[in-house]
Amino acid sequence: MLKGDDDWFRAPSYLFFCPKLAHLVLVRCELNPPPNFKGFLSLKHLSLQQVIIPHHDIEILISSCPLLESLTLSYFDSLAHTIRAPNLKYLNLEGEFKDIRLENTPNLVGISVDMYMTDDIAEHFEQSSGCNFDKFLGVPCLERLIGHIYFTKYLSIGNEQGSFPVMYQNLKFIELYQVSFEDMKELLVVLRLIVNNPNLEELQISSSSITTTTDIYDLDFWEKDWPSDCTFSIVHMTDFSGLPHEIAFIKFLLGHSPVLEQMIVAPTIYVTDKVVKMLIDLLTFRRASPLATVKIVQESMIFHFVKIISIFLG
């Protein structure tokens, strides 16, 4: 591991001539691969955190590591990048990403993405062409997916309503943060991930607290004939504020999850007056699973306690 303290440093040239190097972590440094660099032929784990490197050199560096299994890219700005790594299993991205494309990553099983949003990147999103979902998540062996703020927004670019083919036979765990339930394209991303994926076991999802509109979209959207039921047994939802599509989403999950065992709903602390209404609504929803247990978890920042109200539906 090479790490800069208060001052940045330049990675030494001898670093690029270590044929047996298997694990490399670089933090706060400048990295300039020489023209005669042949790649890290034994490298399996690569982590670049706050590393200054030309964008095209990142692609060359990654593609020159044929045994690479784990890749972390953190604190990169305005990065547009294609990742080609046939043995890659785990990918962790954090930073300002304009465009990320995964190609030749057939063994990828775990993805975690934490995206930052700037005005330039937001404008780039609006002008993008193609489907980000297909460019980024065309990975058939995926088992675990974690998407932080703006991830579903990124995937929604170019994603149109249509058929939801089986994409992930091995996907078992999904965690999505800050999903906007006022953006129909983001909701389509969520549905594309959870519907018709036969081995999904657990879903964790949080709602965005940013209100952009007071319009109530077409709630008949949830009454359509979806291709198959959801297969997860555990659902954990946080920061829900009682928006119409949030309630409709809960109703959809209860009615389309025949093996659901536990649903936990944590309302946002800013609208605690809606908790009772949410409870009443949940009691009236049809449930596909006779074993479903629903818990409403209410956190109080004033008294620093957690109050759990358990409702056994069935």
C-alpha positions in Angstrom: 0.0 0.0 0.0 1.3 3.4 -1.0 -0.4 6.4 0.7 0.2 10.1 0.7 -0.4 12.1 3.9 -1.1 15.8 3.6 0.9 16.1 0.4 0.3 14.1 -2.8 3.2 12.0 -4.1 4.1 10.5 -7.4 4.1 6.7 -7.6 7.7 5.5 -8.1 8.6 4.1 -11.5 9.8 0.8 -10.2 6.2 0.1 -9.2 5.4 -0.8 -12.8 8.0 -3.5 -13.0 6.9 -5.8 -10.2 5.8 -8.9 -12.1 4.7 -10.8 -8.9 2.6 -7.9 -7.5 -0.8 -9.4 -6.4 -2.4 -6.6 -4.3 -2.0 -2.9 -4.9 -3.6 0.0 -3.0 -2.8 3.6 -4.0 -4.1 6.6 -2.0 -3.5 10.3 -2.8 -0.9 10.0 -5.5 -0.1 10.7 -9.1 0.1 7.6 -11.3 1.7 7.7 -14.8 2.3 4.3 -16.4 5.4 4.4 -18.7 5.0 3.7 -22.4 6.7 0.3 -22.0 4.4 -0.8 -19.2 3.3 -4.4 -19.9 0.7 -4.7 -17.2 0.5 -6.3 -13.8 0.2 -9.9 -14.9 -0.2 -11.3 -11.3 -2.4 -8.5 -9.8 -5.7 -9.7 -8.3 -6.7 -6.7 -6.2 -6.5 -3.1 -7.2 -7.7 0.0 -5.3 -7.2 3.5 -6.5 -8.3 6.2 -4.0 -7.9 9.9 -4.9 -5.4 9.0 -7.6 -4.6 11.4 -10.4 -4.2 9.4 -13.6 -5.2 10.2 -17.2 -8.6 8.7 -18.0 -7.4 6.6 -20.9 -4.5 5.2 -18.8 -7.1 3.8 -16.3 -8.6 1.7 -19.0 -5.2 0.5 -20.2 -4.1 -0.3 -16.6 -7.2 -2.3 -15.8 -7.2 -4.2 -19.1 -3.5 -5.0 -18.5 -4.3 -7.0 -15.4 -5.6 -10.3 -16.7 -6.1 -11.9 -13.3 -7.8 -8.9 -11.7 -10.6 -10.0 -9.3 -11.3 -6.9 -7.2 -11.4 -3.3 -8.3 -12.0 -0.1 -6.3 -12.1 3.4 -7.9 -12.8 6.1 -5.3 -13.0 9.9 -5.5 -12.6 10.3 -9.3 -14.1 13.4 -11.0 -16.2 13.4 -14.2 -15.0 10.0 -15.2 -16.2 8.4 -18.4 -14.8 4.9 -18.5 -15.1 1.4 -19.9 -14.1 -1.5 -17.7 -12.8 -4.6 -19.4 -11.7 -7.3 -16.9 -12.7 -10.9 -17.7 -11.9 -12.3 -14.2 -13.3 -9.4 -12.2 -15.6 -10.5 -9.4 -16.0 -7.4 -7.2 -16.4 -3.8 -8.3 -16.6 -0.7 -6.0 -17.1 2.7 -7.5 -17.3 6.1 -5.7 -17.1 9.5 -7.3 -18.4 11.7 -10.1 -19.0 9.4 -13.0 -20.3 10.7 -16.3 -20.5 7.3 -18.0 -19.5 3.8 -16.9 -19.7 0.9 -19.3 -19.0 -2.7 -18.3 -17.6 -4.9 -21.2 -16.2 -8.4 -20.9 -16.9 -8.8 -17.2 -18.7 -12.2 -17.3 -17.6 -13.2 -13.8 -18.7 -10.1 -11.9 -20.8 -11.1 -8.8 -20.7 -8.0 -6.6 -21.2 -4.3 -7.5 -21.3 -1.2 -5.2 -21.7 2.3 -6.7 -21.7 5.6 -4.8 -22.3 8.5 -7.3 -21.9 12.2 -6.7 -23.9 14.7 -8.7 -22.8 18.1 -10.1 -24.5 20.5 -12.4 -22.2 19.4 -15.3 -23.0 15.7 -14.7 -26.7 16.3 -14.4 -26.6 18.2 -17.8 -24.6 15.3 -19.3 -27.3 12.8 -18.1 -30.0 14.8 -19.8 -28.1 14.7 -23.1 -27.1 11.1 -22.9 -28.2 8.6 -25.5 -28.5 4.8 -25.2 -29.6 2.9 -22.2 -27.4 3.2 -19.1 -29.0 0.1 -17.6 -27.9 -2.1 -20.4 -24.5 -0.5 -20.6 -23.8 -1.0 -16.9 -25.7 -4.0 -15.8 -25.2 -6.5 -18.6 -23.5 -8.9 -16.2 -25.2 -12.2 -16.1 -23.6 -13.7 -12.9 -24.4 -10.8 -10.6 -25.3 -11.9 -7.1 -25.2 -8.7 -5.0 -25.9 -5.1 -6.0 -25.6 -1.9 -3.9 -26.5 1.4 -5.4 -26.2 4.6 -3.4 -27.6 8.1 -4.1 -28.2 8.9 -7.9 -27.5 5.3 -8.9 -31.1 4.6 -10.0 -31.2 8.0 -11.6 -28.2 7.1 -13.7 -29.6 3.7 -14.6 -32.9 5.3 -15.6 -31.3 7.3 -18.5 -32.6 5.6 -21.7 -34.5 2.9 -19.9 -37.9 2.7 -21.4 -41.0 0.8 -20.3 -41.3 -2.6 -21.9 -40.6 -6.2 -21.3 -38.5 -7.3 -18.3 -36.4 -10.3 -19.5 -34.8 -12.6 -17.0 -31.3 -11.0 -16.5 -29.9 -12.3 -13.2 -30.3 -15.9 -12.4 -27.9 -15.5 -9.4 -29.0 -12.1 -8.0 -29.9 -12.6 -4.4 -29.4 -9.2 -2.7 -30.3 -5.6 -3.8 -29.8 -2.4 -1.8 -30.8 0.9 -3.3 -30.5 4.3 -1.6 -32.4 7.5 -2.3 -34.8 6.3 -4.9 -37.1 9.0 -6.2 -40.7 7.7 -6.1 -41.8 10.7 -8.0 -39.7 9.7 -11.1 -41.4 7.0 -13.1 -38.2 6.1 -14.9 -36.5 5.4 -11.6 -39.4 3.2 -10.6 -39.0 1.3 -13.8 -35.4 0.6 -12.9 -36.4 -0.8 -9.6 -39.1 -3.0 -11.2 -36.7 -4.2 -13.8 -34.3 -5.3 -11.1 -36.8 -7.1 -8.9 -39.4 -8.6 -11.3 -38.6 -11.8 -13.1 -35.4 -12.4 -11.3 -36.1 -15.9 -9.9 -33.6 -16.1 -7.0 -33.8 -12.7 -5.4 -33.9 -13.1 -1.6 -33.6 -9.7 0.0 -34.5 -6.1 -1.0 -33.4 -3.0 0.9 -34.5 0.3 -0.5 -34.7 3.9 0.8 -36.8 6.7 -0.6 -35.4 10.1 -1.5 -36.4 12.9 0.9 -36.1 15.5 -1.9 -39.6 16.5 -3.2 -39.5 17.8 -6.7 -43.2 17.9 -7.6 -46.6 17.6 -6.1 -48.1 15.9 -9.1 -49.7 12.5 -8.6 -48.7 10.2 -11.4 -50.8 7.5 -12.9 -51.3 5.0 -10.0 -52.8 2.5 -12.5 -49.1 1.8 -13.4 -49.0 -0.7 -10.5 -52.1 -2.6 -11.6 -50.6 -3.8 -14.8 -50.1 -7.5 -15.6 -46.5 -8.0 -14.5 -44.6 -11.0 -16.0 -44.0 -12.8 -12.7 -44.0 -12.5 -8.9 -41.2 -11.3 -6.7 -39.2 -14.1 -5.0 -37.6 -12.3 -2.0 -38.4 -13.2 1.6 -37.1 -10.0 3.2 -37.9 -6.4 2.4 -36.5 -3.4 4.3 -37.7 0.1 3.3 -36.5 3.3 4.9 -37.2 7.1 4.7 -40.7 6.6 3.4 -42.8 9.7 3.6 -46.2 8.4 2.5 -46.1 9.6 -1.1 -48.8 7.9 -3.3 -46.3 5.8 -5.2 -44.5 4.8 -2.0 -47.8 3.4 -0.7 -48.5 1.8 -4.1 -45.1 0.2 -4.1 -45.7 -1.4 -0.7 -49.1 -2.6 -1.9 -47.4 -4.0 -5.0 -44.8 -5.9 -3.1 -47.3 -7.4 -0.6 -49.5 -8.5 -3.5 -46.7 -10.0 -5.7 -44.4 -11.7 -3.1 -45.8 -15.2 -2.3 -42.8 -16.2 -0.2 -42.4 -12.9 1.7 -41.7 -13.5 5.4 -40.8 -10.0 6.7 -41.3 -6.5 5.6 -39.8 -3.6 7.6 -40.9 0.0 6.9 -39.2 2.9 8.5 -40.9 6.3 7.8 -38.8 9.4 7.6 -38.6 11.3 10.9 -39.9 14.5 9.2 -43.4 13.2 8.5 -44.2 11.0 11.6 -47.8 12.2 11.5 -48.4 10.0 8.5 -47.3 6.8 10.3 -50.9 6.0 11.5 -52.3 6.4 8.0 -49.6 4.1 6.6 -50.5 1.5 9.3 -54.1 1.6 8.3 -53.3 1.3 4.6 -51.0 -1.7 5.2 -53.8 -3.5 7.1 -56.1 -3.4 4.1 -53.6 -4.5 1.4 -53.9 -8.0 -0.1 -51.0 -10.3 0.7 -49.8 -13.0 -1.5 -47.9 -14.6 1.4 -49.8 -16.0 4.4 -46.6 -15.8 6.5 -45.9 -12.1 5.8 -45.0 -10.1 8.9 -44.9 -6.3 8.6 -43.1 -4.0 11.0 -43.3 -0.2 11.2 -40.2 1.2 12.7 -40.3 4.8 13.9 -37.2 6.6 14.9 -37.3 9.7 17.1 -34.4 12.1 17.0 -35.7 14.0 20.0 -36.0 11.2 22.5 -33.3 9.0 21.0 -35.3 5.8 21.0 -36.7 3.4 18.5 -40.3 2.3 18.8 -41.3 -0.8 17.0 -44.9 -1.6 16.2 -45.3 -5.2 14.9 -48.4 -6.2 13.0 -48.8 -9.8 12.1 -50.8 -9.9 9.0 -52.5 -13.2 8.6 
